[in-house]
Amino acid sequence: MSDLVDDPNIGPEDGGKSVAEPLRRAIGERYLTYALSTIMHRALPDARDGLKPVHRRILFAMRELRLSATGGFRKSAKISGDVMGNYHPHGDAAIYDAMARLAQDFNVRYPLVDGQGNFGNIDGDNPAASRYTEARLTIVAEALLEGLNENAVDYRDNYDGTLTEPVVLPAQFPNLLANGSSGIAVGMATNIPPHNIAELVDACLHLIKTPDARDDTLLNYVPGPDFPTGGIIVEPAEAIAQAYRTGKGGFRLRCRYEVEDLGRGQWQIVVTEIPYQVQKSKLIEKLAEVIQTKKVPILADVRDESADDIRVILEPRSKNVEPEVLMQSLYRNSDLEVRFSLNMNVLIDGVTPKVCSMKEVLRAFLDFRREVLIRRSEHRMEKIDHRLEVLEGLIVAFLNLDRVIDIIRYDDDPKAALMREDWGREFVRARDEADYVPPAEGGEDGLTEVQAEAILNMRLRSLRRLEEIELVKERDALMEERAGLEDLLDSEGLQWDAISDQLKEVKKKFGKEYEGGARRTTFAEAGEVEEVPLEAMIDREPITVVCSKMGWIRAMSGHIDLDRELKFKDGDEGRFIFHAETTDRLLVFGTNGRFYTLSAANLPGGRGMGEPLRLMVDLPNESDIVAIFIHKPGRKLLVASSAGDGFIVPEDEVVAQTRSGKQVLNVREGVRAQVCRAVTGDHVACVGENRKVLIFPLDELPEMGRGKGVRLQKYKDGGLSDATTFTLAEGLSWLDPAGRTRTETALEEWTARRAGAGRMAPRGFPRNNRFT
C-alpha cells in the first residue's frame, strides 16, 4: 500500500493536478474532523441547557410552529419534516425517534414534548409512525425557550444559510441534571441520570449564597438521582459523594416491591416499580429463564398484570421462605437490580468537552443564567428607550395639539414639518420631565423621525384627555422600570438576587405542586447479599432415591421400604436405593474419577421409570456409576482405582458447580475408579481380585484434593476389588454367604504396612470380594 494518497479535494478546476500527502496525515485530519463533529454536534450535551443539537432544534421548530402547551397538536410528521428541512439535515426517522423519546415519561423525568397517540411504552414497543401521532410542547419545554424573543442568546445561520437558529436555549432550570443525558462520541461518552428540579434549585440557591461551597455540601440538597420510573437506590452515601465529586461513578438501583398476603400463610411479591431503562418485557423473559434454568429454585412463576401502572407478580415455590431471601436471589440473577453508571462528560460553553463534578455543572448553569439575565435586561432597556422616545413625542403632540393638527391638515409633508418645528419650552419641559435626550436627527427642540411617525400613526380617538393621562402614567412606569434595570446591570448582587427569585419561581412551578414533581426514587441500605442455602428455597419433604443399573434415576415420595419390589425397564434392575430429603444434594462418582452434583429437588418423580442420569450431568457413555450418596459437609471420603491407587479427599472439595462435574481421581487408560466410601475409623482394609486382604493404618494415606493417589495394595495379577475403613478395636465386618453379619477382631495376620501384598481372606469372606 502506498504511503501517499491523492487529495480528493483537488478537482478539474485546479488544472487536473493531484496532490500527494502522507497517508497518516490524510487519515488523521479527516478522522479528527469527524470526531470533532460527533463530539460537538451529536453526542455530548451542552452544560448550559442540557440539550444536544437535535433536541434543541426540535424544540425550536415546535416553537416556530406555535405549538404551545395550551395550544393545539400538530402531526409529528410535520414537525420532524420542518426540523429536517430547516435546521437538522439528517434522517427524519432519527429526528422522530429523538422527539418521541422527549415525550416518554418513563425515559424522561420532565417530558419536553406532549405526545398524543402511541409514543411507545415501557415494554420496549416502538412508537407509531409519525403520520399517526401528534405533539406539542410542554410547560417545561416552554421554560427552556423563554427569552428567545429578548436577545437572551446568540443565533447562528442554519445549515444552508437561509434561516437562523439559537446556539443554546435560555433554560430557566438546570435541564442537564434534571432530565439527564447519554451519548457515545469518538473516544468519549456521557451518561447522566435525571434528578429532581426542586432539589437542583435548592442546590443552586445554596451555590449562589455560598459560591465556594464544598461538593459534599450540595448532597444535602441533591442526595442522588431521581429516576422517572422510581425505584430504590442502594448505593452507599460515600460512593454517591465520590461520584458527584469526580463526575464518574455509578448507582445501584433496585425495583420497588410489596408483599401481598394471600391468606393461610400464602404470599406473593408484587413489583410496582422497575429500574430505569429496563424494558419490562425483557425483564419478564429473564425471570422466566431464571425459572426454567432453576437458578432460583424457590421462584415458581412470574406474571405480568400491568395496565397503566407496573404490576409484576412473583410467586414463590414455598411459603416457608422469607420474601427478602427470594428478592436477594433475584437481584443477583435478573435486572430487578441494575447499576446505572455516571459519566458527567459535557460541553462547557458549547465548545470544550470536560468531565465535570455536580458543582461545576451547576456553576456553568448559573453563570449562563447571569449572562441571559444581563442580555434580557439590556434588550428590555432598548425597548424602554424606544418607547420613551415615542411617548415623549406623543406628549408633545398633546401639549401642542392645535399646532400638530394644523401641520397634518395643511402641510404637504407633515412628517418633515413636525421634525422641523421648534416646539419651544413645552417640548423642553416634556423632555426634561422624561429625563431623556432624543437623537440628534431632529432640531434642537424638534421631534425625531420615530416620534413624528408615531404622531402621524396616532388614531383620532386617542386625542381624548384620558389618553394623555395614560401616556404620562406609562412614561412614569417605564422610567421607574428603567431605573431598576440600570441598578440591576450595575450591581452583581442584585443580579444574583434576581436569579434567585427566578429559581424560586421555577421551584414553585415544577416542585411538589407540579404533577409528578415529587421525588420518585428513594434510598435504602443494600444489606448483605448472602448466599441463600438451597434448603432454604425448597420445601423439606422425605423422598426415596432410586437409581437402576443402567443409570435411570427417580425420586419416590416419602420414605418407602427399601426392600420393596420396584419396576424397572426391561433388562434393567435396581442398584442404588436410599432415603433422602428434597433439600439434600446428591454426589455421583463415576468410573472416570469425576464427581457430579445433583439437587434432590430436581429429580424426576417416581410415577414412571425416571430419567437417565446422563441427561442431568455430563457422564460419558463409556463410564458407569461407582457410587451415589447424600452430600454431608465436613465428611471425608476414601477413593481408589482398580489399579490399587487411592487417597483421602474432603467431601466439601468434590462438590461440582457445573454439569461437567469435577475431576478428583486421575485414572489412566484401562484403569477405572473402583471405590468411594465415607471414612469412619482408624484403619483401611483392602481386598484384591486375588482374594488377598491387607489392613493398614488410615494415617498412612495422604489427604488430597485431586490426583492419582498412592499404592494401597500390591498385586501380581488383577487389581483392587474393594476397600473400606473401620475401627480396629471394633473389628472388621462383612456379610457371609447366608446374609449374616460376621465380625473378625483378630486381624494381626492381615495387618501390615501400606502397599503390601496381603494374605488370603478369612474363612467365610464373601465370594464377590466385597465388604458390603
Buried (B, 14 or more C-beta within 10 A) or exposed (E): EEEEBEEEEEEEEEEEEEEEEEEEEBEEEEEEEEBEEBBBEBBBBBBBBBBBBBBBBBBBBBBBBEBBEEEEBBBBBBBBBBBBBBBBEBEBEEBBBBBBBBBBBBBBBBBBBBBBBBBBBBBEEEBBEBEEBBBBBBBBBBBBBBBBEBBBBEEEEBEEEEEEBBBBBBBBBBBBBBBBBBBEBBEBBBBBBBBBBBBBBBBBBBBBEEEEBEBBEBBEBBBBBBBBBBBBBBBEEEEBBBBBBBBBBBBBBBBBBEBEEEEEEEBBBBBBBBBBBBBBEEBBEBBEEBBEEEBBBBBEEBEBEBEEEBEBBBBBBBEEBEBEBBBBBBBEBBBBBBEBBBBBBBBBEBEEBBBBBBBBBBBBBBEBBBBBBBBBBBBBBEEBEEBBBBBBBBBBBBBBEEBBEEBBEEBEEBBEBBBBBEBEEBBEBBBEBBEBEBEEEBBEBBBBBBBBBBBBEBEEEBBEEEBBEEBBEBBEEBBEEBEEBEEBBEEEEBBBEBBBEBBBEBBEBBBEEBEEBEBBBBEEEBEEEEEBEBBBBBBEEEBBBBBBBBBBBBBBEEEBEEEEEBEBEEEBEBBBBBBBBBBBBBBBBBBBBBBBBBBBBEBBEBEEBBBBBBEBBEBEEEBBBBBBBBBEEEBBBBBBBBBBBBBBBBBEBBBBEEEEBBBBBBBEEEBBBBBBBBBEBBBBBBBBBBBBBBBBEBEEBEEBEBBBBBBBBBBEEBBBBBBBBBEBEEEBBBBEEEEEEBEBEEBEEBBBEBBBEBBEBBEEBBEEBEBE
